[in-house]
Amino acid sequence: MDISFVYKIAAIGLIIAVLNQILQKSGKEEYTLITTIAGIIIVVLMLLPFVSQLNDELSSFFGL
């Protein structure tokens, strides 16, 4: 895992936090939950290849 990947996840978190603040200040609280869930889904989709790789490495390590 490269450090730039961690920076990308941090940038997504900052963008989502700013969007949530803007939406709350403008009175659109119903959209803050949607943006938070969208950010979580984006990060999870970015992490899926690493989880798959981890699963492969663990199964080869334990001989499964």
Secondary structure, DSSP 8 states (H G I E B T S, - for coil): --HHHHHHHHHHHHHHHHHHHHHHHTT-HHHHHHHHHHHHHHHHHHHHHHHHHHHHHHHHHHT-
